[in-house]
Amino acid sequence: ENELLDQITHVVHQLVSWVASFAIIFGGVVPYIPQYRDIRRTQNAEGFSTYVCLVLLVANILRILFRFGHYFETPLLWQSIIMIITMLIMLKLCTNVRMATELNTKHRSFTATDSKDEEIKVPKRLFLDFDWNYFWSWSRFMDYLQCVLAFTVLVTYVTYLLLDSVLFIESLGFLAVFTEAMLGTPQLYCNYQNKSTEGMSIKMVLMWTSGDTFKTGYFLLTQAPMQFWICGLLQVCVDIAILFQVYYYSLYPQKPVSHTTHTTSAKAL
């Protein structure tokens, strides 16, 4: 009986471990699935900030490089890989939709001599122009890809040179998870500036909070590097602060909302 009980316990433990690993790997991309479908359906990407993609790309590239100097669980590595792929897909969709919208915009002149519409010429903004004014606002997906590849090559080279430095490796790990932990702060600040949470999905924020709580618990149980669970706790605090804003501004409206555009930022679980 004891042997049978041990076998059952082992099977249950393995099952729970697989479920937890699956949730860690794919849980972060769940909020982006409905958002991707919504952008494709409406052909409107204004409600999704591509800077979210920038932050998550930087954070997950740095996390992968951190693993070369400080080992952590394999599901966390796959989580980063899946998130990078997801953010590139979101960038491609947003770029295509934005360019299609700009190219389809027509200018109608009051003094035109014919009935034809004059199309607005949209200037190309390229990564290789190295114009800081248009950083991360380029016209083609290829430019975003070039930027990501250039950043990856640069930090990989620096990491290779300083791989034996414990201070550098630990700082790299902290920077990776801290960058991701701060992803919710732009939404927090935006709510504070607007004195409103109009257009922000409470269900989405609850999904953030539950996901970050689960992730932080996973970090603690698997004894992940200290940087992971500290920044995980920070993420949970930011989520709770946003939930408090939702509660406060719904009870005490600060000003009437003059627009209906949804500006909810996306965030990894």
Protein Blocks (a to p, Z undefined) as FASTA:
>chain_A
ZZmmmmmmmmmmmmmmmmmmmmmmmmmmmmmmmmmmmmmmnopaklpcfklmmmmmmmmm
mmmmmmmmoccdfklmmmmmmmmmmmmmmmmmmmmmmmmmmmmpccddfkbcbfbdcddd
dddddfklopaklgoiafbfklmmmmmmmmmmmmmmmmmmmmmpmklmmmmmmmmmmmmm
mmmmmmmmmmmmnopaehiafklmmmmmmmmmmmmmmmmmnopafklmmmmmmmmmmmmm
mmmmmmmmmmmcfbdcfbfbdcbdcddZZ
